[in-house]
Amino acid sequence: QVQLVESGGGLVQAGGSLRLSCAASVRGFSNYVMAWFRQAPGKEREFVAAINWSGRSTYSTASVKGRFTISRGNPRTMVYLQMNSLQPEDTAVYYCAARTGSTSQARSDYNYWGQGTQVTVSS
């Protein structure tokens, strides 16, 4: 029903920036929430940010507020994560996710996932 394809990861120095992109192929519905999660080596996958269908409502976890911005593009099946002031602790595989309903921080609430893109931040 929904296929997600991510891009934009890479290797950057601390203090640098990256923009991740997620292209969603949607069949049968369009009113869905999209989000970014990340998973560092040896850690659980954690919530980063979410955005509703209109793009008017967003939520980001406290550790990235002021540095990361989630947004929808044109068409709204595109979603982006602009990451500024990157630090080594941001190193992780970043995943795009989607669900119907309201925004959520819970991994279990999302039923569609991308393949992940690696972000590595050096000191």
Secondary structure, 3 states (H helix, E strand, C coil): CEEEEEECCEEEECCCCEEEEEEEEECCCCCEEEEEEEECCCCCCEEEEEECCCCCCEEECHHHCCCEEEEECCCCCEEEEEECCCCHHHCEEEEEEEEECCCCCCHHHCCEECCCEEEEEEC
